[in-house]
Each structure stands twice: as structure tokens, then as C-alpha cells.
Amino acid sequence: MTALYPWLEALHLSLADQLRQDRMPHALLFSGNPGLGKLALAQQLAGTLLCNARLPDGQACGKCPACAQLAAGSNPDFLYLTLEEDATAIKVDQVRALAGALSMCAHGQGFKVAIIAPADLMNTNAANSLLKTLEEPSDNTVLVLVSDRPSRLPATIRSRCQQVRFNTPDPKLAMEWLSGHLADAQQARICLELAAGAPLAALELAADGVVEARRERLGQLVDILEGRATALDVAQSWSKDEGLQAIRWMRDWLMDMLRIRMTGQRQEIRNIDLADALDGLARKLDKRVMFEQVDRINRVLVAGAGSLNRQLMTEDILLAWAAGQ
């Protein structure tokens, strides 16, 4: 069994205590920001529940037939429900199939366990179908819903689950773990800040080269102001970013520039690695212009953008940036 992330040990011990005291609920909702290991703990719990020879600390033994089957992906008492390929929602037929499987007797000696992740992507019919299973749970069945955005789940579902909230770990603990995976301490610190303290999200950012990409994008904004690049050329590149990422970074930079401009300090800004460049821009731009840019970006992000409008929206923002209005 894979070792737990250190910041999840307290949650795991709490769940293990509930199991030892025969108080394991039939439904759990694991919620919290992305990158905190919710799915990893759900899988760890599944292994514990299915194991035939649990260790004293509540961990699965990793050796019994049930553990061997789970490791091989063939344990018939474990079900994992997620998005089908190319789908944007978990569908009602998937939930109905899950409910049917959970209603059957367990093949092994213990629990049947199902994980739904991301649970908040169930469509309305799927959520309604799941509600029936939650209202009439089968014996020795544990259902774990995993969600970054639990508010998108119907209140009727949330109320029937024991909610387990995943909080951001202590920064020192997070940095200690992250430093064991990234050789560059400064990169680890920057990525952890960008990931709002979520260690796994920070590690993913580092792997994707986000630190370098941010510097390049900010440099392009400076190039537009200084005439080395045109807003239209930069927009063509930015519009290809998944989720309009460069536009989101631009909003963060503008907020930091406003903090610098209004307080005269830069210690509290989020993008501390870009402090020199942001300080220079903050002193050049009018506060009114920066506030208007933030409002313009927020309108774009709230409205969303399909592939057709993505370039036009990006052009509008960068043309306004070039004009300083």
C-alpha cells in the first residue's frame, strides 16, 4: 500500500478510529481544494475497508487476497465511477449501474466500496439516482464522494454524507514534502504559493513548467507596452492557453500591481518571484487603468469563451492593455 501523504495522517487516523469503533458511515464526502490528496485518501480508505487482515494502525496489510485483487484492479467489491472518455458529466446510466452493483452481496468477507470522483460533475438525473442509494444503503457498503466543489452537489446529497474537509497543510510541512520532490527550493516555494498551498497541485505546476511560462507571459506584456510586440500577435499565442490561463495570470499580476501602488509595499504580493517587474509596471500605469483591466478580465472569465470567441476576447484585453485604457 502506498504511503500516505504526511498532511493526511490525522484524517486517516480519524477514519480508522471510526472503523475500529464500528462507526463507519455508509457515505462520506471528501471535499477541499484541488491538489490536497482527496482521491488518494479515498483509495487508501477503500484498501483498508476491503482488507481481510488490517494492521493495528488501520492500514491495509497489502498481502491478503483482497489487497492483491485491489492492487491488480480486479477486486469485485471495489467500484470507481468517474467521467467516461470525452464526457463532461457523470451520467445517470453510470450511477444506476453502480447502484445495481452495490445492491449485490459482497464477494469477500467485508465491505463493498465505491468512489465517485469528481462527484460534483454528476448531471441532475445522475445525482437524483444516487440519492435513492444514499437513502436506502445496502449493508456493509461505503460510498465515498470526492469533490473540489461540493457546493455544486445538491443539498440533499450533501446532507446524507459525513463531510470530511481537507484543509491546506501547514506551509512548513508542505514545503518539506515538496522539497523532497523538487531540487530547486525557490521553484518549490513559488509553485506552492501559486497552488494556494496545495502540495500536489504545486508539484504538477512544477512539472508543467509553469514558473517559466509565467515569466514569459509577463515579459510579453512588457514587450507590448514598449513596442517590441503587438497585442494581436501576443493574443494569438495567449488564446491557445487552456482555460485562458495567461489571462488569469494577468488578473493576478494586476491585483499585485494595485497592492504595490496603493501600499507602496511589495512584501505581501502573491507573485513574489515577479516582484521587480510588477513593481516597475505598477509605477507606470494609472490605478484607474488597472482597475478597469481587472473588471474587463473578470467579465471575460465569468462569461467564458468558446474556441471561436477565445481569440477575440484575448485581443480585446491586450489591445486595451496596449492603449493603456
C-alpha positions in Angstrom: 0.0 0.0 0.0 1.4 3.4 -1.0 2.4 5.6 2.0 0.1 8.4 3.0 0.9 12.0 2.3 2.0 13.3 5.7 -0.7 16.0 5.9 -3.4 13.3 5.6 -2.3 11.2 8.5 -4.6 12.8 11.0 -7.7 12.4 8.7 -6.7 8.7 8.1 -6.4 8.1 11.9 -9.8 9.6 12.5 -11.4 7.4 9.8 -9.5 4.3 11.2 -10.9 5.0 14.6 -14.4 5.2 13.3 -13.9 1.8 11.6 -12.5 0.2 14.8 -15.4 1.5 16.8 -17.9 0.2 14.1 -19.0 3.8 13.3 -18.0 3.9 9.7 -20.8 5.9 7.9 -22.3 4.5 4.7 -21.5 7.7 2.8 -18.6 10.2 3.0 -18.0 13.4 1.2 -14.3 14.3 0.8 -14.1 18.0 -0.1 -11.4 20.6 -0.4 -9.2 22.5 -2.9 -7.5 20.6 -5.7 -4.1 19.1 -5.0 -4.6 18.0 -1.4 -4.9 14.3 -2.0 -8.6 13.7 -1.5 -8.7 10.8 -4.1 -5.5 9.3 -2.7 -7.1 9.1 0.8 -10.3 7.7 -0.6 -8.4 4.9 -2.3 -6.4 4.3 0.9 -9.7 4.0 2.8 -11.0 1.6 0.2 -8.0 -0.6 0.7 -8.5 -0.5 4.5 -12.2 -1.4 4.2 -11.6 -4.3 1.8 -8.6 -5.8 3.6 -9.0 -9.1 5.4 -6.1 -8.6 7.8 -5.8 -4.9 8.7 -2.7 -3.7 10.6 -3.0 -2.3 14.1 -2.7 1.3 12.8 -5.7 0.8 10.5 -3.7 0.3 7.3 -4.4 -2.4 4.8 -2.0 -5.3 5.1 -1.2 -5.3 1.3 -0.8 -9.1 1.3 -4.2 -10.7 1.7 -6.2 -11.9 -1.4 -8.4 -8.8 -1.2 -5.4 -6.5 -1.2 -3.8 -8.4 -4.0 -7.0 -8.1 -6.1 -7.3 -4.4 -5.4 -3.7 -3.8 -6.5 -4.4 -5.7 -9.7 -7.5 -3.7 -10.3 -9.7 -6.8 -10.1 -11.4 -6.6 -6.7 -15.1 -7.2 -7.4 -16.1 -5.3 -4.2 -14.5 -2.1 -5.3 -16.1 0.3 -7.8 -14.8 3.5 -9.2 -17.1 5.9 -11.0 -15.7 8.8 -13.0 -16.2 10.6 -16.3 -16.4 8.4 -19.4 -13.9 9.2 -22.2 -14.7 12.6 -23.8 -17.7 13.2 -21.4 -18.3 16.4 -19.5 -20.6 14.9 -16.9 -21.2 11.6 -15.0 -24.4 10.2 -16.4 -27.5 8.6 -14.9 -26.8 5.2 -16.5 -23.4 5.1 -14.8 -25.0 5.7 -11.4 -27.7 3.2 -12.0 -25.1 0.6 -12.8 -23.2 1.5 -9.7 -26.3 1.2 -7.6 -27.1 -2.2 -9.0 -23.6 -3.5 -8.2 -23.8 -2.1 -4.7 -27.1 -3.9 -4.0 -25.5 -7.3 -4.6 -23.9 -9.3 -1.8 -20.1 -8.8 -1.3 -17.8 -11.3 -2.8 -15.4 -11.1 0.0 -15.7 -11.1 3.8 -16.1 -7.4 4.4 -17.3 -4.2 2.7 -18.3 -3.1 -0.7 -16.7 0.2 -1.5 -17.4 2.8 -4.3 -15.7 6.0 -5.1 -17.3 8.7 -7.2 -14.8 11.4 -8.4 -15.4 14.1 -9.3 -18.8 13.8 -7.7 -19.8 17.4 -8.5 -19.8 16.5 -12.2 -22.8 14.2 -11.9 -25.7 15.6 -14.0 -29.1 16.2 -12.4 -30.5 12.8 -13.3 -27.4 11.0 -12.0 -27.5 12.9 -8.7 -31.2 12.1 -8.3 -30.5 8.5 -8.9 -27.6 8.4 -6.4 -29.9 10.0 -3.8 -32.0 6.8 -3.8 -28.9 4.7 -3.0 -28.0 7.1 -0.2 -31.5 6.9 1.3 -31.5 3.1 1.3 -27.9 2.0 1.7 -27.0 -1.7 1.5 -25.4 -3.4 4.5 -21.6 -3.1 4.7 -21.4 -0.6 1.8 -19.3 2.6 1.9 -19.7 5.2 -0.8 -17.0 8.0 -1.0 -17.8 11.1 -3.0 -14.7 13.2 -3.9 -15.3 16.8 -4.8 -13.3 20.0 -5.3 -16.6 22.0 -5.5 -19.1 20.4 -3.1 -21.4 23.3 -3.3 -22.4 22.1 -6.8 -23.8 18.9 -5.3 -27.5 19.0 -4.3 -28.0 19.8 -0.6 -30.0 16.5 -0.3 -26.9 14.6 -1.2 -24.5 16.6 1.0 -26.8 16.2 4.0 -26.7 12.4 3.7 -22.9 12.2 3.7 -20.5 12.6 6.6 -18.4 15.5 5.3 -14.6 15.3 5.6 -13.0 18.6 4.9 -9.4 18.7 3.5 -7.6 21.8 4.7 -4.4 23.3 3.3 -1.5 21.8 5.2 0.9 23.7 7.4 3.3 25.5 5.0 6.4 24.1 6.7 5.1 20.6 6.3 4.1 21.2 2.7 7.5 22.7 1.8 9.3 19.8 3.5 7.4 17.3 1.4 7.7 19.3 -1.8 11.4 19.9 -1.3 11.8 16.1 -1.4 10.4 16.1 -4.9 11.9 19.3 -6.3 15.6 20.1 -6.2 15.1 23.9 -6.6 13.8 25.3 -3.3 12.8 28.6 -4.9 10.8 26.8 -7.5 9.1 24.8 -4.8 8.2 27.9 -2.9 6.8 29.7 -5.9 4.8 26.7 -7.1 3.3 26.2 -3.6 2.3 29.8 -3.5 0.7 29.6 -6.9 -1.1 26.5 -5.9 -2.6 28.2 -2.8 -0.7 25.9 -0.5 -1.8 22.6 -2.1 1.4 20.4 -2.4 0.2 18.0 -5.2 -1.0 20.9 -7.3 2.3 22.7 -6.7 4.2 19.6 -7.9 2.0 19.5 -11.0 2.7 23.1 -11.7 6.5 22.5 -11.5 6.2 19.6 -13.9 4.3 21.7 -16.4 7.0 24.4 -16.4 4.5 27.0 -15.1 7.2 29.2 -13.4 9.0 29.7 -16.7 5.7 30.1 -18.7 4.6 32.9 -16.3 7.8 34.8 -16.7 7.5 34.6 -20.5 3.9 35.8 -20.5 4.7 38.7 -18.2 7.6 39.6 -20.5 5.2 39.7 -23.4 3.0 42.3 -21.6 6.1 44.4 -21.1 7.0 44.0 -24.8 3.6 45.3 -25.8 4.0 48.4 -23.7 7.5 49.0 -25.0 6.6 48.4 -28.7 8.6 45.2 -29.1 5.4 43.1 -29.8 1.9 43.8 -30.9 -1.2 43.0 -28.9 -2.6 41.0 -31.8 0.5 38.7 -32.1 0.6 38.1 -28.3 -3.2 37.4 -28.3 -2.8 34.7 -30.9 -0.4 32.9 -28.6 -2.4 33.5 -25.4 -5.7 32.4 -26.8 -4.3 28.9 -27.1 -3.8 28.5 -23.4 -6.1 26.0 -21.7 -8.7 27.8 -19.5 -7.4 31.2 -20.6 -4.5 30.7 -18.2 -2.5 33.7 -19.3 -5.5 36.0 -18.8 -5.9 34.6 -15.3 -2.3 35.2 -14.5 -2.7 38.8 -15.9 -5.5 39.4 -13.4 -3.3 38.2 -10.5 -0.5 40.5 -11.7 -2.8 43.4 -11.9 -4.0 42.8 -8.4 -0.4 42.6 -7.2 0.4 45.8 -9.0 -2.6 47.5 -7.3 -1.4 46.4 -3.9 2.1 47.8 -4.7 0.6 51.1 -6.0 -1.8 51.6 -3.1 0.5 50.5 -0.2 4.0 51.2 -1.5 4.9 47.7 -0.3 5.6 44.5 -2.2 6.2 42.0 0.6 2.5 40.9 0.6 2.1 40.3 -3.1 1.3 36.8 -4.3 3.7 36.7 -7.3 6.8 37.5 -5.2 9.1 36.0 -7.8 8.0 38.6 -10.3 8.1 41.5 -7.8 10.7 43.6 -9.7 8.8 43.5 -13.0 5.4 44.1 -11.3 6.8 47.0 -9.3 8.1 48.6 -12.4 4.7 48.2 -14.2 2.8 49.4 -11.2 4.7 52.7 -11.2 4.0 53.3 -14.9 0.3 52.6 -15.0 -2.6 54.6 -13.7 -4.7 52.9 -10.9 -7.9 53.6 -12.8 -6.5 51.8 -15.8 -5.5 48.8 -13.7 -8.9 48.6 -12.0 -10.6 48.8 -15.4 -8.4 46.0 -16.7 -9.3 43.7 -13.8 -13.0 44.4 -14.4 -12.6 43.6 -18.1 -10.8 40.3 -17.3 -13.4 39.3 -14.8 -16.2 39.9 -17.3 -14.4 37.7 -19.8 -13.8 34.9 -17.3 -17.4 34.9 -16.0 -18.8 34.8 -19.5 -16.5 32.0 -20.6 -15.2 31.6 -24.1 -15.6 29.0 -26.7 -12.8 28.4 -29.3 -14.4 30.9 -31.6 -14.5 33.8 -29.1 -11.3 33.0 -27.2 -9.1 34.9 -29.6 -11.4 37.9 -29.8 -11.7 38.2 -26.1 -8.0 37.9 -25.6 -7.4 40.5 -28.3 -9.8 42.9 -26.6 -7.9 42.6 -23.3 -4.5 43.0 -24.8 -5.5 45.9 -27.1 -6.8 47.7 -24.1 -3.5 47.0 -22.3 -1.6 48.4 -25.3 -3.7 51.5 -25.3 -3.4 52.0 -21.6 -7.2 52.3 -21.2 
